[in-house]
Amino acid sequence: MNAKTLILQGTKKRITLLGTFLVFLFLASPVQAGEVYDRVMESGKLRCGYFNIPPEFSRDPNTGEFSGIAYDIMAAIGEALHIEIEWVEEAPMGSFIQALKAGRYDAVCSTVWIRADLTREADFSRPVMYTPVGTFVRDDETRFESGRKSIDTPDVKIATIDGESSAILAQFHFPKAQVLSLPELSDVSLLLESVASGKADVAFTYMANFIRYDENNPGKLKAIHTDRPIRAYGNGILIPQGEYQLKRMLDTAIEERLNSGQIDAIIDKHQPRPGAYPKVRRPFTGE
């Protein structure tokens, strides 16, 4: 066997090993780019995960029936696209992206706040509405009347949940303040309860959460700095990375139903107070 033959055999082995490695990578990836879109088109169904957070989305524990803003919006999107929306499981709060990547559902359809850090592992549709995040304190609190800067002091304690937007806001806006850190899977109502009980001084959460808490605990808390929310997030449908056709399809359906006024009517039907979920502005009124 001459040197040329040995070189050719060595090259073939390397090509074979490289090919095997690439096939392994392909098979090891739970969701391939475009795979979800192809499955939705073939089955005529979009398999949805959800968070049970009313009024955006809720599941009746007795009847199993679904309702809420996102439920009705997804029904409208399904109607526009001629596909069935199948609500397959409640998304695990601490690992909803991992479950998405594993293929347990095709999308988180109860909507997720559009955050830059989440796009490292997933993608979003365009927003269907917005969620402003407010600042809440005890009803007799007067220390922060001069503005938000008065919160950023070492003698102030902010209630947060690990990995949740409240922790991001506290770190970004108020690095000097103390933090009362609640475990990752804590219910968001505990942010407000921590302030009411005196364990913390300030909490950041969305208006619907405060309204629900205030109905059961009237007069304990109040909103401050109401002229402008500390942050506003778009609510989008969370989908796997690389699903460009799926994203384009969902975006088109959302735009159609926004421009028709249907999504605005759904928000009006469910939101607990005007402005709790600001609407996406349309280029025309449609009137």
Secondary structure, DSSP 4 states (H G I P E B T S, - for coil): --HHHHHHHHHHHHHHHHHHHHHHHHHH-SS-TTHHHHHHHHHSEEEEEE--BTTTBEE-TTT--EESHHHHHHHHHHHHHT-EEEEEEEPPTTSHHHHHHTTS-SEEEEEEE--GGGGGTEEE---SEEEEEEEEEETT--TTTT-GGGG-STT-EEEEETTSHHHHHHHHH-TTSEEEEEPTT--THHHHHHHHTTS-SEEEEEHHHHHHHHHHSTTSEEEE-TTS-SEEEEEEEEEETT-HHHHHHHHHHHHHHHHTTHHHHHHHHH-SSTTSSPPPPPSS---
